[in-house]
Amino acid sequence: MVAELMFTASKAWFENGMVCVLLNDNREVRFPAFLNKKMKNASVDQISEIEIICKGTGLHWPQLDEDLSVTGIPEGRF
């Protein structure tokens, strides 16, 4: 099975400076938004608008034109 499909995001939100992702296996991963170059200087409103895309394998921030792979987050690819 492809790693991208082993777990997916079921929910994503921004809280206390952290991007939070609830995975389909009920694990939660978080990372400080400032670690992402586009989020570093973005407003709370811009970071808070998170869309789950590609059947849960990706996250998209429309106001920032930013996409992240859900599997990349635990690997430190922000």
PDB file of N, CA, C and O in Angstrom:
ATOM      1  N   MET A   1       0.842  -1.185   0.000  1.00  0.00           N
ATOM      2  CA  MET A   1       0.000   0.000   0.000  1.00  0.00           C
ATOM      3  C   MET A   1       0.884   1.245   0.000  1.00  0.00           C
ATOM      4  O   MET A   1       1.904   1.286   0.688  1.00  0.00           O
ATOM      5  N   VAL A   2       0.507   2.218  -0.741  1.00  0.00           N
ATOM      6  CA  VAL A   2       1.247   3.468  -0.826  1.00  0.00           C
ATOM      7  C   VAL A   2       1.153   4.201   0.515  1.00  0.00           C
ATOM      8  O   VAL A   2       0.078   4.268   1.112  1.00  0.00           O
ATOM      9  N   ALA A   3       2.270   4.748   0.983  1.00  0.00           N
ATOM     10  CA  ALA A   3       2.302   5.428   2.283  1.00  0.00           C
ATOM     11  C   ALA A   3       1.266   6.539   2.372  1.00  0.00           C
ATOM     12  O   ALA A   3       0.664   6.733   3.428  1.00  0.00           O
ATOM     13  N   GLU A   4       1.046   7.272   1.282  1.00  0.00           N
ATOM     14  CA  GLU A   4       0.088   8.372   1.283  1.00  0.00           C
ATOM     15  C   GLU A   4      -1.310   7.896   1.681  1.00  0.00           C
ATOM     16  O   GLU A   4      -2.088   8.664   2.247  1.00  0.00           O
ATOM     17  N   LEU A   5      -1.628   6.650   1.390  1.00  0.00           N
ATOM     18  CA  LEU A   5      -2.969   6.142   1.651  1.00  0.00           C
ATOM     19  C   LEU A   5      -3.077   5.418   2.991  1.00  0.00           C
ATOM     20  O   LEU A   5      -4.174   5.022   3.385  1.00  0.00           O
ATOM     21  N   MET A   6      -1.966   5.239   3.694  1.00  0.00           N
ATOM     22  CA  MET A   6      -2.002   4.530   4.956  1.00  0.00           C
ATOM     23  C   MET A   6      -2.717   5.334   6.032  1.00  0.00           C
ATOM     24  O   MET A   6      -3.390   4.760   6.890  1.00  0.00           O
ATOM     25  N   PHE A   7      -2.583   6.622   5.997  1.00  0.00           N
ATOM     26  CA  PHE A   7      -3.368   7.471   6.888  1.00  0.00           C
ATOM     27  C   PHE A   7      -3.726   8.756   6.162  1.00  0.00           C
ATOM     28  O   PHE A   7      -2.999   9.238   5.294  1.00  0.00           O
ATOM     29  N   THR A   8      -4.862   9.285   6.549  1.00  0.00           N
ATOM     30  CA  THR A   8      -5.374  10.500   5.933  1.00  0.00           C
ATOM     31  C   THR A   8      -5.869  11.436   7.033  1.00  0.00           C
ATOM     32  O   THR A   8      -6.055  11.030   8.179  1.00  0.00           O
ATOM     33  N   ALA A   9      -6.076  12.688   6.661  1.00  0.00           N
ATOM     34  CA  ALA A   9      -6.600  13.674   7.603  1.00  0.00           C
ATOM     35  C   ALA A   9      -8.116  13.593   7.636  1.00  0.00           C
ATOM     36  O   ALA A   9      -8.768  13.533   6.594  1.00  0.00           O
ATOM     37  N   SER A  10      -8.671  13.590   8.840  1.00  0.00           N
ATOM     38  CA  SER A  10     -10.127  13.651   8.966  1.00  0.00           C
ATOM     39  C   SER A  10     -10.574  15.032   9.441  1.00  0.00           C
ATOM     40  O   SER A  10     -11.743  15.393   9.301  1.00  0.00           O
ATOM     41  N   LYS A  11      -9.631  15.808  10.009  1.00  0.00           N
ATOM     42  CA  LYS A  11      -9.938  17.159  10.482  1.00  0.00           C
ATOM     43  C   LYS A  11      -8.632  17.944  10.555  1.00  0.00           C
ATOM     44  O   LYS A  11      -7.581  17.375  10.853  1.00  0.00           O
ATOM     45  N   ALA A  12      -8.691  19.237  10.286  1.00  0.00           N
ATOM     46  CA  ALA A  12      -7.514  20.103  10.404  1.00  0.00           C
ATOM     47  C   ALA A  12      -7.963  21.457  10.921  1.00  0.00           C
ATOM     48  O   ALA A  12      -9.008  21.968  10.519  1.00  0.00           O
ATOM     49  N   TRP A  13      -7.165  22.041  11.817  1.00  0.00           N
ATOM     50  CA  TRP A  13      -7.501  23.340  12.397  1.00  0.00           C
ATOM     51  C   TRP A  13      -6.245  24.037  12.886  1.00  0.00           C
ATOM     52  O   TRP A  13      -5.175  23.433  12.967  1.00  0.00           O
ATOM     53  N   PHE A  14      -6.387  25.319  13.213  1.00  0.00           N
ATOM     54  CA  PHE A  14      -5.291  26.136  13.713  1.00  0.00           C
ATOM     55  C   PHE A  14      -5.641  26.555  15.136  1.00  0.00           C
ATOM     56  O   PHE A  14      -6.731  27.066  15.394  1.00  0.00           O
ATOM     57  N   GLU A  15      -4.690  26.331  16.068  1.00  0.00           N
ATOM     58  CA  GLU A  15      -4.963  26.604  17.477  1.00  0.00           C
ATOM     59  C   GLU A  15      -3.680  26.995  18.199  1.00  0.00           C
ATOM     60  O   GLU A  15      -2.696  26.255  18.162  1.00  0.00           O
ATOM     61  N   ASN A  16      -3.685  28.138  18.847  1.00  0.00           N
ATOM     62  CA  ASN A  16      -2.539  28.584  19.658  1.00  0.00           C
ATOM     63  C   ASN A  16      -1.212  28.535  18.900  1.00  0.00           C
ATOM     64  O   ASN A  16      -0.197  28.093  19.438  1.00  0.00           O
ATOM     65  N   GLY A  17      -1.233  28.990  17.653  1.00  0.00           N
ATOM     66  CA  GLY A  17      -0.012  29.030  16.863  1.00  0.00           C
ATOM     67  C   GLY A  17       0.375  27.707  16.222  1.00  0.00           C
ATOM     68  O   GLY A  17       1.408  27.618  15.558  1.00  0.00           O
ATOM     69  N   MET A  18      -0.444  26.676  16.415  1.00  0.00           N
ATOM     70  CA  MET A  18      -0.136  25.339  15.895  1.00  0.00           C
ATOM     71  C   MET A  18      -1.147  24.917  14.832  1.00  0.00           C
ATOM     72  O   MET A  18      -2.349  25.137  14.981  1.00  0.00           O
ATOM     73  N   VAL A  19      -0.646  24.310  13.759  1.00  0.00           N
ATOM     74  CA  VAL A  19      -1.503  23.650  12.783  1.00  0.00           C
ATOM     75  C   VAL A  19      -1.716  22.243  13.319  1.00  0.00           C
ATOM     76  O   VAL A  19      -0.752  21.525  13.583  1.00  0.00           O
ATOM     77  N   CYS A  20      -2.967  21.847  13.480  1.00  0.00           N
ATOM     78  CA  CYS A  20      -3.324  20.569  14.085  1.00  0.00           C
ATOM     79  C   CYS A  20      -4.067  19.710  13.064  1.00  0.00           C
ATOM     80  O   CYS A  20      -4.927  20.197  12.330  1.00  0.00           O
ATOM     81  N   VAL A  21      -3.721  18.438  13.033  1.00  0.00           N
ATOM     82  CA  VAL A  21      -4.347  17.519  12.088  1.00  0.00           C
ATOM     83  C   VAL A  21      -4.750  16.252  12.833  1.00  0.00           C
ATOM     84  O   VAL A  21      -3.917  15.606  13.469  1.00  0.00           O
ATOM     85  N   LEU A  22      -6.026  15.903  12.750  1.00  0.00           N
ATOM     86  CA  LEU A  22      -6.520  14.650  13.294  1.00  0.00           C
ATOM     87  C   LEU A  22      -6.500  13.631  12.162  1.00  0.00           C
ATOM     88  O   LEU A  22      -7.127  13.833  11.123  1.00  0.00           O
ATOM     89  N   LEU A  23      -5.784  12.548  12.370  1.00  0.00           N
ATOM     90  CA  LEU A  23      -5.679  11.509  11.350  1.00  0.00           C
ATOM     91  C   LEU A  23      -6.820  10.510  11.474  1.00  0.00           C
ATOM     92  O   LEU A  23      -7.478  10.426  12.510  1.00  0.00           O
ATOM     93  N   ASN A  24      -7.041   9.765  10.415  1.00  0.00           N
ATOM     94  CA  ASN A  24      -8.156   8.815  10.395  1.00  0.00           C
ATOM     95  C   ASN A  24      -7.999   7.692  11.416  1.00  0.00           C
ATOM     96  O   ASN A  24      -8.974   7.002  11.717  1.00  0.00           O
ATOM     97  N   ASP A  25      -6.797   7.491  11.957  1.00  0.00           N
ATOM     98  CA  ASP A  25      -6.595   6.467  12.993  1.00  0.00           C
ATOM     99  C   ASP A  25      -6.620   7.085  14.398  1.00  0.00           C
ATOM    100  O   ASP A  25      -6.193   6.457  15.367  1.00  0.00           O
ATOM    101  N   ASN A  26      -7.121   8.317  14.495  1.00  0.00           N
ATOM    102  CA  ASN A  26      -7.285   9.078  15.732  1.00  0.00           C
ATOM    103  C   ASN A  26      -5.986   9.603  16.343  1.00  0.00           C
ATOM    104  O   ASN A  26      -5.998  10.102  17.468  1.00  0.00           O
ATOM    105  N   ARG A  27      -4.879   9.500  15.630  1.00  0.00           N
ATOM    106  CA  ARG A  27      -3.660  10.183  16.078  1.00  0.00           C
ATOM    107  C   ARG A  27      -3.798  11.647  15.702  1.00  0.00           C
ATOM    108  O   ARG A  27      -4.494  12.002  14.751  1.00  0.00           O
ATOM    109  N   GLU A  28      -3.124  12.483  16.464  1.00  0.00           N
ATOM    110  CA  GLU A  28      -3.127  13.908  16.170  1.00  0.00           C
ATOM    111  C   GLU A  28      -1.682  14.363  16.004  1.00  0.00           C
ATOM    112  O   GLU A  28      -0.817  14.031  16.814  1.00  0.00           O
ATOM    113  N   VAL A  29      -1.436  15.119  14.954  1.00  0.00           N
ATOM    114  CA  VAL A  29      -0.112  15.706  14.747  1.00  0.00           C
ATOM    115  C   VAL A  29      -0.261  17.213  14.714  1.00  0.00           C
ATOM    116  O   VAL A  29      -1.268  17.745  14.246  1.00  0.00           O
ATOM    117  N   ARG A  30       0.763  17.897  15.219  1.00  0.00           N
ATOM    118  CA  ARG A  30       0.751  19.364  15.268  1.00  0.00           C
ATOM    119  C   ARG A  30       2.127  19.881  14.901  1.00  0.00           C
ATOM    120  O   ARG A  30       3.139  19.212  15.115  1.00  0.00           O
ATOM    121  N   PHE A  31       2.149  21.086  14.344  1.00  0.00           N
ATOM    122  CA  PHE A  31       3.425  21.752  14.128  1.00  0.00           C
ATOM    123  C   PHE A  31       3.226  23.253  14.235  1.00  0.00           C
ATOM    124  O   PHE A  31       2.158  23.767  13.901  1.00  0.00           O
ATOM    125  N   PRO A  32       4.253  23.963  14.703  1.00  0.00           N
ATOM    126  CA  PRO A  32       4.150  25.413  14.791  1.00  0.00           C
ATOM    127  C   PRO A  32       4.059  26.021  13.395  1.00  0.00           C
ATOM    128  O   PRO A  32       4.879  25.723  12.527  1.00  0.00           O
ATOM    129  N   ALA A  33       3.065  26.870  13.184  1.00  0.00           N
ATOM    130  CA  ALA A  33       2.841  27.464  11.864  1.00  0.00           C
ATOM    131  C   ALA A  33       4.057  28.240  11.373  1.00  0.00           C
ATOM    132  O   ALA A  33       4.291  28.303  10.166  1.00  0.00           O
ATOM    133  N   PHE A  34       4.831  28.827  12.270  1.00  0.00           N
ATOM    134  CA  PHE A  34       5.973  29.644  11.840  1.00  0.00           C
ATOM    135  C   PHE A  34       7.057  28.822  11.151  1.00  0.00           C
ATOM    136  O   PHE A  34       7.954  29.398  10.535  1.00  0.00           O
ATOM    137  N   LEU A  35       7.001  27.498  11.237  1.00  0.00           N
ATOM    138  CA  LEU A  35       7.985  26.659  10.546  1.00  0.00           C
ATOM    139  C   LEU A  35       7.755  26.615   9.036  1.00  0.00           C
ATOM    140  O   LEU A  35       8.644  26.219   8.283  1.00  0.00           O
ATOM    141  N   ASN A  36       6.568  27.019   8.596  1.00  0.00           N
ATOM    142  CA  ASN A  36       6.256  27.086   7.173  1.00  0.00           C
ATOM    143  C   ASN A  36       6.498  28.516   6.699  1.00  0.00           C
ATOM    144  O   ASN A  36       5.990  29.461   7.303  1.00  0.00           O
ATOM    145  N   LYS A  37       7.266  28.682   5.628  1.00  0.00           N
ATOM    146  CA  LYS A  37       7.643  30.034   5.200  1.00  0.00           C
ATOM    147  C   LYS A  37       6.450  30.898   4.805  1.00  0.00           C
ATOM    148  O   LYS A  37       6.491  32.110   5.015  1.00  0.00           O
ATOM    149  N   LYS A  38       5.398  30.326   4.246  1.00  0.00           N
ATOM    150  CA  LYS A  38       4.229  31.124   3.868  1.00  0.00           C
ATOM    151  C   LYS A  38       3.355  31.469   5.070  1.00  0.00           C
ATOM    152  O   LYS A  38       2.677  32.497   5.070  1.00  0.00           O
ATOM    153  N   MET A  39       3.366  30.625   6.084  1.00  0.00           N
ATOM    154  CA  MET A  39       2.550  30.866   7.274  1.00  0.00           C
ATOM    155  C   MET A  39       3.259  31.748   8.289  1.00  0.00           C
ATOM    156  O   MET A  39       2.620  32.338   9.160  1.00  0.00           O
ATOM    157  N   LYS A  40       4.562  31.838   8.179  1.00  0.00           N
ATOM    158  CA  LYS A  40       5.367  32.569   9.164  1.00  0.00           C
ATOM    159  C   LYS A  40       4.857  33.989   9.401  1.00  0.00           C
ATOM    160  O   LYS A  40       4.790  34.434  10.547  1.00  0.00           O
ATOM    161  N   ASN A  41       4.501  34.698   8.346  1.00  0.00           N
ATOM    162  CA  ASN A  41       4.037  36.074   8.467  1.00  0.00           C
ATOM    163  C   ASN A  41       2.558  36.241   8.119  1.00  0.00           C
ATOM    164  O   ASN A  41       2.087  37.360   7.917  1.00  0.00           O
ATOM    165  N   ALA A  42       1.831  35.131   8.052  1.00  0.00           N
ATOM    166  CA  ALA A  42       0.413  35.172   7.682  1.00  0.00           C
ATOM    167  C   ALA A  42      -0.457  35.521   8.889  1.00  0.00           C
ATOM    168  O   ALA A  42      -0.047  35.363  10.039  1.00  0.00           O
ATOM    169  N   SER A  43      -1.649  35.991   8.603  1.00  0.00           N
ATOM    170  CA  SER A  43      -2.603  36.309   9.673  1.00  0.00           C
ATOM    171  C   SER A  43      -3.251  35.026  10.195  1.00  0.00           C
ATOM    172  O   SER A  43      -3.212  33.981   9.546  1.00  0.00           O
ATOM    173  N   VAL A  44      -3.842  35.132  11.372  1.00  0.00           N
ATOM    174  CA  VAL A  44      -4.564  34.000  11.958  1.00  0.00           C
ATOM    175  C   VAL A  44      -5.675  33.560  11.017  1.00  0.00           C
ATOM    176  O   VAL A  44      -5.888  32.363  10.827  1.00  0.00           O
ATOM    177  N   ASP A  45      -6.390  34.524  10.421  1.00  0.00           N
ATOM    178  CA  ASP A  45      -7.469  34.180   9.492  1.00  0.00           C
ATOM    179  C   ASP A  45      -6.947  33.399   8.290  1.00  0.00           C
ATOM    180  O   ASP A  45      -7.579  32.436   7.856  1.00  0.00           O
ATOM    181  N   GLN A  46      -5.810  33.803   7.755  1.00  0.00           N
ATOM    182  CA  GLN A  46      -5.239  33.106   6.594  1.00  0.00           C
ATOM    183  C   GLN A  46      -4.834  31.679   6.952  1.00  0.00           C
ATOM    184  O   GLN A  46      -5.080  30.754   6.177  1.00  0.00           O
ATOM    185  N   ILE A  47      -4.227  31.496   8.097  1.00  0.00           N
ATOM    186  CA  ILE A  47      -3.778  30.160   8.502  1.00  0.00           C
ATOM    187  C   ILE A  47      -4.960  29.289   8.921  1.00  0.00           C
ATOM    188  O   ILE A  47      -4.937  28.075   8.721  1.00  0.00           O
ATOM    189  N   SER A  48      -5.973  29.893   9.492  1.00  0.00           N
ATOM    190  CA  SER A  48      -7.131  29.134   9.996  1.00  0.00           C
ATOM    191  C   SER A  48      -7.984  28.531   8.895  1.00  0.00           C
ATOM    192  O   SER A  48      -8.719  27.574   9.137  1.00  0.00           O
ATOM    193  N   GLU A  49      -7.898  29.079   7.683  1.00  0.00           N
ATOM    194  CA  GLU A  49      -8.695  28.536   6.574  1.00  0.00           C
ATOM    195  C   GLU A  49      -7.934  27.365   5.948  1.00  0.00           C
ATOM    196  O   GLU A  49      -7.104  27.545   5.057  1.00  0.00           O
ATOM    197  N   ILE A  50      -8.238  26.177   6.434  1.00  0.00           N
ATOM    198  CA  ILE A  50      -7.554  24.957   5.979  1.00  0.00           C
ATOM    199  C   ILE A  50      -8.574  24.049   5.304  1.00  0.00           C
ATOM    200  O   ILE A  50      -9.644  23.789   5.856  1.00  0.00           O
ATOM    201  N   GLU A  51      -8.244  23.573   4.118  1.00  0.00           N
ATOM    202  CA  GLU A  51      -9.096  22.616   3.399  1.00  0.00           C
ATOM    203  C   GLU A  51      -8.381  21.276   3.339  1.00  0.00           C
ATOM    204  O   GLU A  51      -7.173  21.215   3.109  1.00  0.00           O
ATOM    205  N   ILE A  52      -9.131  20.212   3.547  1.00  0.00           N
ATOM    206  CA  ILE A  52      -8.597  18.854   3.358  1.00  0.00           C
ATOM    207  C   ILE A  52      -8.851  18.494   1.903  1.00  0.00           C
ATOM    208  O   ILE A  52      -9.984  18.559   1.425  1.00  0.00           O
ATOM    209  N   ILE A  53      -7.786  18.115   1.203  1.00  0.00           N
ATOM    210  CA  ILE A  53      -7.888  17.839  -0.236  1.00  0.00           C
ATOM    211  C   ILE A  53      -7.369  16.436  -0.549  1.00  0.00           C
ATOM    212  O   ILE A  53      -6.794  15.764   0.307  1.00  0.00           O
ATOM    213  N   CYS A  54      -7.584  16.018  -1.778  1.00  0.00           N
ATOM    214  CA  CYS A  54      -7.041  14.752  -2.313  1.00  0.00           C
ATOM    215  C   CYS A  54      -7.395  13.557  -1.423  1.00  0.00           C
ATOM    216  O   CYS A  54      -6.533  12.762  -1.048  1.00  0.00           O
ATOM    217  N   LYS A  55      -8.675  13.455  -1.101  1.00  0.00           N
ATOM    218  CA  LYS A  55      -9.173  12.331  -0.296  1.00  0.00           C
ATOM    219  C   LYS A  55      -8.473  12.231   1.052  1.00  0.00           C
ATOM    220  O   LYS A  55      -8.274  11.133   1.572  1.00  0.00           O
ATOM    221  N   GLY A  56      -8.100  13.375   1.618  1.00  0.00           N
ATOM    222  CA  GLY A  56      -7.498  13.413   2.939  1.00  0.00           C
ATOM    223  C   GLY A  56      -5.994  13.296   2.971  1.00  0.00           C
ATOM    224  O   GLY A  56      -5.403  13.295   4.051  1.00  0.00           O
ATOM    225  N   THR A  57      -5.354  13.197   1.813  1.00  0.00           N
ATOM    226  CA  THR A  57      -3.893  13.058   1.791  1.00  0.00           C
ATOM    227  C   THR A  57      -3.172  14.392   1.747  1.00  0.00           C
ATOM    228  O   THR A  57      -1.946  14.441   1.852  1.00  0.00           O
ATOM    229  N   GLY A  58      -3.935  15.491   1.590  1.00  0.00           N
ATOM    230  CA  GLY A  58      -3.311  16.806   1.512  1.00  0.00           C
ATOM    231  C   GLY A  58      -4.101  17.859   2.252  1.00  0.00           C
ATOM    232  O   GLY A  58      -5.291  17.696   2.522  1.00  0.00           O
ATOM    233  N   LEU A  59      -3.414  18.945   2.575  1.00  0.00           N
ATOM    234  CA  LEU A  59      -4.036  20.122   3.181  1.00  0.00           C
ATOM    235  C   LEU A  59      -3.766  21.310   2.277  1.00  0.00           C
ATOM    236  O   LEU A  59      -2.701  21.413   1.670  1.00  0.00           O
ATOM    237  N   HIS A  60      -4.740  22.205   2.194  1.00  0.00           N
ATOM    238  CA  HIS A  60      -4.623  23.374   1.318  1.00  0.00           C
ATOM    239  C   HIS A  60      -5.053  24.626   2.069  1.00  0.00           C
ATOM    240  O   HIS A  60      -6.073  24.632   2.758  1.00  0.00           O
ATOM    241  N   TRP A  61      -4.264  25.682   1.929  1.00  0.00           N
ATOM    242  CA  TRP A  61      -4.567  27.001   2.477  1.00  0.00           C
ATOM    243  C   TRP A  61      -4.828  27.927   1.294  1.00  0.00           C
ATOM    244  O   TRP A  61      -3.881  28.434   0.693  1.00  0.00           O
ATOM    245  N   PRO A  62      -6.109  28.159   0.944  1.00  0.00           N
ATOM    246  CA  PRO A  62      -6.429  28.938  -0.255  1.00  0.00           C
ATOM    247  C   PRO A  62      -5.897  30.368  -0.235  1.00  0.00           C
ATOM    248  O   PRO A  62      -5.446  30.871  -1.264  1.00  0.00           O
ATOM    249  N   GLN A  63      -5.943  31.025   0.918  1.00  0.00           N
ATOM    250  CA  GLN A  63      -5.478  32.404   0.982  1.00  0.00           C
ATOM    251  C   GLN A  63      -3.961  32.515   0.862  1.00  0.00           C
ATOM    252  O   GLN A  63      -3.438  33.578   0.527  1.00  0.00           O
ATOM    253  N   LEU A  64      -3.262  31.429   1.133  1.00  0.00           N
ATOM    254  CA  LEU A  64      -1.792  31.442   1.071  1.00  0.00           C
ATOM    255  C   LEU A  64      -1.253  30.720  -0.155  1.00  0.00           C
ATOM    256  O   LEU A  64      -0.049  30.743  -0.410  1.00  0.00           O
ATOM    257  N   ASP A  65      -2.138  30.075  -0.920  1.00  0.00           N
ATOM    258  CA  ASP A  65      -1.733  29.246  -2.056  1.00  0.00           C
ATOM    259  C   ASP A  65      -0.664  28.245  -1.616  1.00  0.00           C
ATOM    260  O   ASP A  65       0.391  28.129  -2.238  1.00  0.00           O
ATOM    261  N   GLU A  66      -0.959  27.527  -0.530  1.00  0.00           N
ATOM    262  CA  GLU A  66      -0.021  26.578   0.056  1.00  0.00           C
ATOM    263  C   GLU A  66      -0.682  25.214   0.182  1.00  0.00           C
ATOM    264  O   GLU A  66      -1.850  25.115   0.558  1.00  0.00           O
ATOM    265  N   ASP A  67       0.069  24.164  -0.133  1.00  0.00           N
ATOM    266  CA  ASP A  67      -0.390  22.786   0.002  1.00  0.00           C
ATOM    267  C   ASP A  67       0.664  21.996   0.755  1.00  0.00           C
ATOM    268  O   ASP A  67       1.862  22.194   0.551  1.00  0.00           O
ATOM    269  N   LEU A  68       0.217  21.099   1.628  1.00  0.00           N
ATOM    270  CA  LEU A  68       1.124  20.192   2.325  1.00  0.00           C
ATOM    271  C   LEU A  68       0.590  18.779   2.235  1.00  0.00           C
ATOM    272  O   LEU A  68      -0.620  18.557   2.236  1.00  0.00           O
ATOM    273  N   SER A  69       1.499  17.833   2.159  1.00  0.00           N
ATOM    274  CA  SER A  69       1.158  16.418   2.195  1.00  0.00           C
ATOM    275  C   SER A  69       0.954  16.013   3.653  1.00  0.00           C
ATOM    276  O   SER A  69       1.761  16.359   4.516  1.00  0.00           O
ATOM    277  N   VAL A  70      -0.116  15.288   3.922  1.00  0.00           N
ATOM    278  CA  VAL A  70      -0.385  14.838   5.291  1.00  0.00           C
ATOM    279  C   VAL A  70       0.741  13.924   5.777  1.00  0.00           C
ATOM    280  O   VAL A  70       1.129  14.010   6.941  1.00  0.00           O
ATOM    281  N   THR A  71       1.270  13.059   4.925  1.00  0.00           N
ATOM    282  CA  THR A  71       2.366  12.185   5.354  1.00  0.00           C
ATOM    283  C   THR A  71       3.651  12.956   5.559  1.00  0.00           C
ATOM    284  O   THR A  71       4.521  12.508   6.306  1.00  0.00           O
ATOM    285  N   GLY A  72       3.795  14.104   4.918  1.00  0.00           N
ATOM    286  CA  GLY A  72       5.002  14.902   5.078  1.00  0.00           C
ATOM    287  C   GLY A  72       5.089  15.604   6.423  1.00  0.00           C
ATOM    288  O   GLY A  72       6.188  15.901   6.892  1.00  0.00           O
ATOM    289  N   ILE A  73       3.960  15.874   7.046  1.00  0.00           N
ATOM    290  CA  ILE A  73       3.956  16.606   8.313  1.00  0.00           C
ATOM    291  C   ILE A  73       4.685  15.835   9.420  1.00  0.00           C
ATOM    292  O   ILE A  73       5.564  16.411  10.062  1.00  0.00           O
ATOM    293  N   PRO A  74       4.363  14.557   9.675  1.00  0.00           N
ATOM    294  CA  PRO A  74       5.111  13.834  10.707  1.00  0.00           C
ATOM    295  C   PRO A  74       6.593  13.651  10.348  1.00  0.00           C
ATOM    296  O   PRO A  74       7.426  13.428  11.226  1.00  0.00           O
ATOM    297  N   GLU A  75       6.910  13.747   9.066  1.00  0.00           N
ATOM    298  CA  GLU A  75       8.295  13.627   8.610  1.00  0.00           C
ATOM    299  C   GLU A  75       9.043  14.959   8.707  1.00  0.00           C
ATOM    300  O   GLU A  75      10.236  15.023   8.410  1.00  0.00           O
ATOM    301  N   GLY A  76       8.344  16.022   9.125  1.00  0.00           N
ATOM    302  CA  GLY A  76       8.985  17.325   9.280  1.00  0.00           C
ATOM    303  C   GLY A  76       9.024  18.169   8.022  1.00  0.00           C
ATOM    304  O   GLY A  76       9.768  19.147   7.956  1.00  0.00           O
ATOM    305  N   ARG A  77       8.229  17.803   7.016  1.00  0.00           N
ATOM    306  CA  ARG A  77       8.176  18.611   5.783  1.00  0.00           C
ATOM    307  C   ARG A  77       6.998  19.566   5.864  1.00  0.00           C
ATOM    308  O   ARG A  77       5.873  19.228   5.495  1.00  0.00           O
ATOM    309  N   PHE A  78       7.282  20.777   6.357  1.00  0.00           N
ATOM    310  CA  PHE A  78       6.236  21.776   6.535  1.00  0.00           C
ATOM    311  C   PHE A  78       6.211  22.770   5.400  1.00  0.00           C
ATOM    312  O   PHE A  78       5.384  23.682   5.397  1.00  0.00           O
TER     313      PHE A  78
END
